[in-house]
Amino acid sequence: MKWITRLLYLPVVGMLFLSSCAKDQTESYDKFEDQALEAWMTQNRPDLLGNLQSEGGYYVDVLAAGETLSDEVAPIRDTACWVRFDFSGRDLSGNIILTRRAAEARLVNTFTKYTHYVPYYRYCGVANTSLLEGSYLAMRNVLHLDEEYARKRGLDPEFELRKGSKVVLYMPSRIVGASGVEGDGGYEGQYSLSSKRPFIVEMVVKEIVKNPLESEGSDVDSFCEANGGLWFYTKEEDEDEANSSEIPTGYDDENHPYKLRDKGFRWVSVNDTLAQVYVDLLYDPTKAEDNLKFDFPVKSEEGVLLRNNQRYNVGFTPYDGSDLETKIAEVLKERFHSDSEEGYKHPGLADREADSVGMDGEAKIWYIARFLDGFIFDTNIDEVKELIYGEISSEGSALTYTPESDQTRYISAFYYSIPNLCYGQWAEFVTVSSQAYGATGQAGSTTTEGGSTGYSASYLDYLNYYNYYNSYYGNSYYGSYYDNYYYNYYNSYYYNYGYGYGDTSTETTTTISTEIPPYTPLIFQIYVEPADE
């Protein structure tokens, strides 16, 4: 009986043993990876060994301290805030895994004109919600630097990230992500980073925003003021506000939008209840004076210049010249008004009885959608696609929109602006994110169809594996054994036998959808087709 009892206990003991092994394996892997990362740092960056952070087990290199801390400049960890930061990530072999930088994307041949290469914009609060864990730890904690390292660079050994700080983080996989790292939406690098691999991130803090709604509202107002002037419609006339009035009751009102242009106000509130959605009802794309300017000042309430559009940056063709807007105007005129001797003529001015879309009307809309820096993230006009991208990946068609039934299908700024437009009219509006894509924005994506990416998946797996071997062992650690063994074995197997691991010539089609960051204002330039006869 004792013997039988002992047998009955065996499965339970076995399960406990297996559970203990799983835990030990995780702990053992973390320990091994820490040792491997330390060995890599010893070989490649021995000056940073004293900058090991106890929480997270990552190493820090401070390339630039950033702005001096003061009453006006606080560290990121001082409060819950939104952070705009530029970054790129590499594996230990130096291969770029993902990047927000156009120059680096060009370097590794992943650059696309569909990608808006601007800093990342994410919430950084007391609890991490969407940031890479290692980046979050560096932002929210005091970074403890080696005293000798700090002294040589004129840094405080107890360092805090702030606006302008530039750092490099050497991180173990446990604070990178369980499934590894890869870029998407045009931010891809050379390879993906598999799970359980260390990661290097270079990060530059561009801006710290405590109130993103206030910040984007300031940007929208400044943009409109710098591009023709801004007039507010209010419930009750405010005598202290020189550029405001109640909504006009008809064409004869001196503050009707069609008359405000002559008074120096291009943009007007879309109604008297919705904040910071402004419309230009007299927009004429065939006139040079109506071309938008995307270099605009951002000022404080006291009128102090905070920045001159510095946080938005495109800087590559075709956005790096001054003739893009002229070319767009030419193709729009040719596309929509080439058969008219008079060119475009605003129907609301030509005929005071011109039909507007209304709530139940169906509008067929052609549009150009932009960010405030002029970057075009979407358009259904083929001629504009050709100018921007150099290709037409899919033929555009008019967007059919009925305000009454399509209110929830598209951004709400459409609902508030399009019903008042006339058939055959051009117009443009600028909106804050609350009437567009909101606090979450819209993630970019990359879809590849119709073939391989140029190399077979197995070949990329091999390249990754070989790179990781180099990452851990380098050329001096175990050099004679690993170099000779891996080079001779893998070269003969992969290259000489030709098992389909090499370059392929299958054509591929890659579709990039542009990322729209959180709290991002947008501009839409639209044309409503004339009503059917």
C-alpha positions in Angstrom: 0.0 0.0 0.0 2.8 2.4 0.8 4.3 1.6 -2.7 1.0 2.5 -4.4 0.7 5.7 -2.4 4.1 6.8 -3.5 3.2 6.2 -7.1 0.2 8.4 -6.8 2.3 11.2 -5.6 4.7 11.0 -8.6 2.6 13.0 -11.1 2.1 15.9 -8.7 5.8 16.0 -8.0 6.5 15.8 -11.7 4.2 18.8 -12.4 5.9 20.8 -9.7 9.3 20.0 -11.1 8.2 21.0 -14.7 6.8 24.3 -13.4 10.0 25.0 -11.5 12.0 24.3 -14.7 10.0 26.8 -16.7 10.7 29.5 -14.2 14.3 28.5 -14.0 14.6 28.6 -17.8 13.3 32.2 -18.0 15.6 33.3 -15.2 18.5 31.5 -16.8 17.8 33.1 -20.2 17.6 36.6 -18.7 20.9 35.9 -16.8 22.5 34.6 -20.0 21.3 37.6 -22.1 22.5 40.0 -19.4 25.9 38.4 -19.5 26.0 38.4 -23.4 24.9 42.1 -23.5 27.6 42.9 -20.9 30.2 41.1 -23.0 29.1 43.1 -26.0 29.3 46.3 -24.1 32.7 45.4 -22.7 34.0 44.8 -26.2 32.3 47.8 -28.0 31.3 50.4 -25.3 33.4 49.8 -22.2 32.9 53.5 -21.2 29.2 52.8 -20.6 29.5 49.9 -18.2 29.1 52.2 -15.3 25.8 53.5 -16.8 23.9 50.3 -16.2 20.4 51.1 -14.9 19.3 48.7 -12.1 15.6 49.0 -13.2 15.5 47.3 -16.5 19.1 46.3 -16.9 19.9 48.7 -19.8 22.8 50.9 -20.5 22.7 54.6 -21.3 24.8 57.0 -23.4 23.9 60.7 -23.2 24.8 62.4 -26.5 23.2 65.7 -25.6 21.8 67.0 -22.3 19.1 69.1 -23.8 17.8 72.4 -22.4 18.8 73.5 -19.0 16.2 72.6 -16.3 14.4 75.7 -15.0 11.0 76.9 -14.0 10.0 76.9 -17.7 11.9 73.7 -18.6 10.9 70.6 -16.6 12.1 67.0 -17.0 9.7 64.5 -18.6 9.2 62.6 -15.4 8.0 65.8 -13.7 4.4 65.3 -14.8 2.1 63.2 -17.0 2.6 64.5 -20.5 2.8 63.8 -24.2 6.2 63.5 -25.7 7.2 64.1 -29.3 10.5 62.2 -29.9 12.6 61.2 -32.9 14.1 57.7 -32.8 15.6 54.8 -34.7 16.3 51.3 -33.5 19.1 48.8 -34.5 20.2 45.3 -33.5 23.6 44.8 -32.1 25.1 44.3 -35.5 24.0 47.8 -36.5 21.2 46.8 -38.8 18.3 49.3 -38.7 15.1 47.7 -37.5 12.9 50.7 -37.7 13.3 54.5 -38.1 11.4 57.7 -38.1 14.1 59.4 -40.1 13.9 59.9 -43.9 17.7 60.0 -44.3 18.1 56.6 -42.6 15.2 55.1 -44.6 17.0 56.2 -47.8 20.2 54.6 -46.5 18.6 51.2 -46.2 16.3 51.6 -49.2 13.0 51.5 -47.3 12.1 55.1 -47.9 8.6 55.8 -49.3 6.8 59.0 -50.3 3.7 57.7 -48.6 5.4 57.9 -45.2 5.4 61.0 -43.1 8.9 61.0 -41.5 8.1 63.0 -38.3 8.8 62.3 -34.6 6.7 59.8 -32.7 4.0 61.3 -30.5 2.8 59.4 -27.5 1.5 59.7 -24.0 4.0 59.3 -21.2 2.3 59.0 -17.8 2.7 57.3 -14.5 1.7 54.0 -16.1 3.0 52.8 -19.4 0.3 52.4 -22.1 1.9 52.4 -25.5 5.6 53.1 -25.4 8.5 50.7 -25.8 9.2 49.7 -22.2 12.8 50.7 -22.3 12.0 54.1 -23.7 9.4 54.6 -21.1 11.8 53.6 -18.3 14.3 56.1 -19.5 11.7 58.9 -19.7 10.1 58.3 -16.3 13.1 57.6 -14.1 16.3 59.3 -13.0 19.2 57.9 -15.0 22.1 57.1 -12.8 25.4 57.8 -14.7 28.9 56.8 -13.7 30.5 59.8 -11.9 33.6 59.8 -14.1 31.5 59.5 -17.3 29.3 62.4 -16.1 32.2 64.6 -15.1 33.9 64.3 -18.5 30.7 65.3 -20.3 29.6 68.0 -17.8 26.4 66.1 -16.9 24.6 65.6 -13.6 25.2 62.0 -12.5 21.5 61.9 -11.6 20.3 62.8 -15.1 16.7 63.4 -16.2 15.5 63.5 -19.8 14.1 66.8 -20.9 13.4 68.7 -24.2 16.5 68.5 -26.4 17.9 65.4 -24.7 19.6 62.9 -27.0 20.4 59.4 -25.7 21.2 55.9 -26.8 19.7 53.0 -24.9 21.2 49.5 -25.1 18.4 47.3 -23.9 17.8 43.6 -23.2 14.8 41.9 -24.8 12.7 41.8 -21.6 12.2 45.6 -21.9 11.9 45.6 -25.7 8.9 43.3 -26.3 8.1 39.7 -26.0 7.6 39.2 -29.7 10.5 41.3 -30.9 10.3 44.6 -32.9 9.5 45.5 -36.5 8.6 48.7 -38.3 5.4 49.3 -40.2 3.6 52.0 -42.1 6.8 52.9 -44.0 9.0 53.0 -40.9 10.6 49.6 -41.6 14.3 49.0 -41.5 16.5 46.2 -43.0 15.1 43.4 -40.9 12.8 42.6 -38.1 14.2 41.9 -34.6 13.2 38.5 -33.4 12.2 37.9 -29.9 14.8 37.5 -27.2 17.2 39.8 -28.9 18.8 43.0 -27.5 17.9 46.3 -29.1 19.7 49.7 -29.5 17.5 52.8 -29.6 18.8 56.3 -30.3 16.2 58.8 -29.1 15.9 62.6 -29.3 13.2 64.5 -27.3 11.7 67.1 -29.5 8.9 68.5 -27.5 7.0 67.9 -24.2 3.3 68.8 -24.3 1.2 68.9 -21.1 -2.0 69.8 -22.9 -2.2 68.4 -26.4 -5.6 69.9 -27.1 -4.4 73.4 -26.3 -1.2 72.8 -28.3 -2.9 71.6 -31.5 -5.5 74.4 -31.1 -2.7 77.0 -31.0 -1.2 75.4 -34.2 -4.5 75.6 -36.1 -5.2 79.2 -35.1 -1.6 80.2 -36.0 -1.9 78.4 -39.3 -5.1 80.3 -40.3 -3.7 83.6 -39.1 -0.6 83.1 -41.2 -2.6 82.0 -44.3 -5.1 84.8 -44.8 -6.6 85.7 -41.4 -9.1 84.2 -39.1 -12.7 85.3 -38.2 -14.7 83.8 -35.4 -18.5 83.3 -35.4 -19.9 83.4 -31.8 -23.2 83.0 -30.1 -23.0 86.6 -28.9 -20.9 89.3 -30.3 -17.8 90.0 -28.1 -16.8 93.6 -28.1 -13.3 92.7 -26.9 -12.8 90.4 -29.9 -12.2 92.5 -33.0 -12.3 89.6 -35.4 -15.6 88.0 -34.4 -19.4 88.4 -34.9 -22.6 86.5 -34.7 -23.4 84.2 -37.7 -24.6 86.3 -40.7 -28.3 86.1 -41.5 -27.8 86.4 -45.3 -25.6 87.6 -48.2 -26.2 91.2 -47.4 -24.6 90.9 -43.9 -21.2 92.6 -43.9 -19.7 89.7 -42.0 -20.8 87.1 -44.5 -17.9 84.8 -45.4 -18.0 85.9 -49.0 -17.4 89.5 -48.0 -14.8 88.9 -45.2 -12.1 88.1 -47.8 -12.1 91.8 -48.8 -11.7 92.7 -45.1 -8.6 90.5 -44.8 -10.1 87.3 -43.3 -9.8 84.1 -45.3 -10.9 81.5 -42.7 -14.2 81.6 -40.7 -15.6 79.3 -38.1 -17.7 76.5 -39.6 -20.5 77.4 -37.1 -20.9 79.3 -33.8 -20.7 76.2 -31.5 -17.8 74.1 -32.9 -14.3 75.2 -31.8 -11.4 75.3 -34.2 -12.9 74.0 -37.4 -12.4 76.7 -39.9 -13.5 76.9 -43.6 -12.4 79.0 -46.6 -15.5 79.2 -48.8 -13.8 81.3 -51.5 -10.8 79.0 -52.1 -9.8 79.1 -55.8 -7.0 76.6 -56.6 -6.4 78.3 -59.9 -5.1 81.4 -58.3 -1.6 81.7 -57.0 -2.6 83.9 -54.1 -4.7 81.0 -52.7 -1.7 78.7 -52.5 -1.2 77.7 -48.8 2.0 78.6 -47.0 3.2 75.9 -44.7 5.8 77.9 -42.8 3.8 79.6 -40.1 4.6 81.1 -36.7 3.3 79.6 -33.5 2.9 82.2 -30.7 2.0 82.2 -27.1 -1.0 84.2 -25.8 1.4 87.0 -25.0 2.5 87.1 -28.7 5.9 85.5 -28.0 7.2 83.4 -30.9 7.4 79.8 -29.6 8.5 78.2 -32.8 8.3 78.7 -36.5 6.7 75.5 -37.6 9.9 73.6 -36.4 8.2 70.5 -35.1 6.8 69.7 -38.5 9.3 68.6 -41.1 9.1 67.0 -44.5 12.2 68.1 -46.3 12.2 65.7 -49.2 11.0 65.8 -52.8 8.5 67.1 -53.8 8.0 69.0 -50.6 11.5 70.6 -50.5 10.7 73.1 -53.3 8.5 76.2 -53.8 6.7 75.1 -57.0 4.7 72.1 -55.8 1.6 74.2 -55.0 1.8 75.9 -58.4 2.0 72.5 -60.1 -1.0 71.3 -58.1 -3.0 74.4 -59.1 -2.2 73.7 -62.8 -3.3 70.1 -62.8 -6.5 71.0 -60.9 -7.4 73.7 -63.4 -6.7 71.3 -66.3 -8.6 68.4 -64.7 -11.7 70.3 -63.5 -11.9 73.6 -65.5 -10.1 73.2 -68.8 -13.3 73.3 -70.8 -14.4 76.7 -69.3 -13.2 79.9 -70.9 -13.7 81.7 -67.6 -12.0 79.0 -65.5 -13.4 78.3 -62.1 -16.3 80.4 -61.1 -17.7 80.2 -57.6 -21.4 79.1 -57.9 -22.4 80.8 -54.7 -21.3 84.2 -56.2 -22.4 83.6 -59.7 -25.9 82.7 -58.6 -27.2 83.6 -55.2 -29.8 80.8 -55.6 -27.2 78.1 -56.2 -28.1 74.8 -54.7 -26.2 73.7 -51.6 -25.6 70.1 -50.6 -27.8 70.3 -47.5 -28.2 67.5 -45.0 -29.9 65.1 -47.4 -28.0 65.9 -50.6 -25.5 63.6 -52.2 -22.1 65.1 -52.9 -19.5 63.6 -55.1 -16.2 64.9 -53.7 -12.7 65.2 -55.0 -10.2 66.0 -52.2 -6.6 66.6 -51.2 -5.9 65.7 -47.5 -2.9 67.2 -45.8 -1.1 67.8 -42.5 -0.3 71.3 -41.4 3.2 71.1 -42.9 1.7 70.5 -46.4 2.4 66.7 -46.6 -0.4 65.0 -48.6 -1.4 61.9 -46.8 -4.4 61.1 -49.1 -6.0 62.2 -52.3 -8.4 60.7 -54.9 -7.2 63.0 -57.7 -4.9 61.0 -60.0 -3.0 64.0 -61.3 -2.0 65.0 -57.8 -0.9 61.4 -57.1 1.4 61.5 -60.1 2.9 64.8 -58.8 3.5 63.5 -55.3 4.3 59.9 -55.7 5.5 59.6 -59.3 2.9 56.9 -59.9 -0.8 56.1 -59.7 -1.1 52.8 -57.8 -4.9 52.8 -58.0 -7.3 55.0 -60.1 -9.2 57.5 -58.0 -12.9 57.9 -57.9 -15.2 60.6 -56.4 -16.1 60.1 -52.7 -19.9 59.9 -52.5 -21.1 61.6 -49.3 -24.5 62.3 -47.9 -24.3 64.2 -44.6 -27.5 62.8 -43.1 -26.6 59.1 -43.6 -22.8 59.2 -43.7 -22.2 61.2 -40.5 -20.4 58.3 -38.8 -18.6 56.9 -41.8 -16.2 59.8 -42.2 -14.5 62.4 -40.0 -17.1 64.7 -38.3 -15.5 67.8 -39.9 -17.1 66.7 -43.1 -20.5 66.7 -41.5 -20.1 70.3 -40.3 -18.7 71.7 -43.5 -20.0 70.0 -46.6 -23.8 70.7 -46.1 -23.2 74.4 -46.6 -21.2 74.0 -49.8 -22.7 74.5 -53.3 -22.6 72.0 -56.1 -19.6 72.9 -58.3 -17.8 74.6 -55.5 -14.2 74.5 -54.3 -13.6 75.0 -50.5 -11.0 74.1 -47.9 -11.2 73.5 -44.2 -8.8 73.0 -41.4 -9.8 71.0 -38.3 -8.4 69.9 -35.0 -8.2 66.2 -34.2 -11.4 66.2 -32.1 -13.3 66.4 -35.4 -10.9 64.1 -37.3 -8.9 61.1 -35.9 -8.8 62.1 -32.3 -6.5 61.3 -29.4 -5.5 57.9 -30.9 -4.9 58.9 -34.5 -4.6 56.2 -37.1 -1.9 53.6 -37.3 0.0 53.3 -40.6 0.4 49.9 -42.2 2.4 48.1 -44.9 0.8 45.4 -47.0 2.9 43.4 -49.5 1.2 41.2 -52.1 2.1 39.3 -55.2 5.5 37.8 -54.4 8.5 37.9 -52.1 10.3 41.0 -50.7 13.3 40.3 -52.9 14.7 37.5 -50.6 13.0 34.4 -49.5 11.8 34.2 -45.9 14.3 31.4 -45.2 17.1 33.5 -46.4 16.2 36.4 -44.2 15.9 34.0 -41.3 19.4 32.9 -42.0 20.7 36.5 -42.3 19.0 37.3 -39.0 20.5 34.3 -37.3 24.0 35.0 -38.6 23.7 38.7 -37.5 22.7 37.6 -34.1 25.6 35.3 -33.9 27.8 38.3 -34.7 26.0 40.4 -32.2 26.7 38.1 -29.3 30.2 36.8 -30.2 31.7 39.5 -32.4 34.9 38.8 -34.2 37.3 38.5 -31.2 35.2 36.4 -28.7 35.6 32.8 -29.7 36.7 34.2 -33.1 38.8 31.3 -34.4 36.1 28.7 -33.7 32.9 30.6 -34.6 34.3 32.5 -37.6 35.8 29.5 -39.2 33.0 27.1 -38.4 30.1 29.3 -39.3 31.7 30.9 -42.4 32.8 27.5 -43.8 29.6 25.6 -42.9 27.0 28.1 -43.9 28.8 29.4 -47.0 28.9 25.9 -48.4 25.4 25.0 -47.4 23.5 28.2 -48.2 25.4 29.6 -51.2 26.8 26.6 -53.0 23.8 24.2 -52.8 21.2 26.8 -53.9 18.2 25.7 -52.0 16.2 28.8 -53.0 17.7 31.1 -50.3 19.0 33.7 -52.7 17.5 36.8 -54.4 14.2 36.3 -56.2 12.8 38.3 -59.1 9.1 37.9 -58.3 7.3 41.2 -58.6 5.7 42.6 -55.5 3.1 45.3 -54.8 3.5 47.1 -51.5 0.7 49.4 -50.2 1.6 52.0 -47.5 -1.2 53.7 -45.5 0.1 56.8 -43.9 0.1 57.1 -40.1 -1.9 59.9 -38.6 -0.4 60.7 -35.1 -2.6 61.4 -32.1 -3.9 65.0 -31.7 -3.1 65.9 -35.3 -4.8 68.8 -37.1 -5.7 68.2 -40.8 -6.4 70.3 -43.9 -8.9 69.2 -46.6 -9.1 70.9 -50.0 -12.3 69.7 -51.7 -14.3 70.1 -54.9 -18.0 69.2 -55.0 -19.0 68.0 -58.5 -21.8 70.0 -60.1 -25.2 68.4 -59.6 -26.5 66.2 -62.4 -28.5 68.1 -65.0 
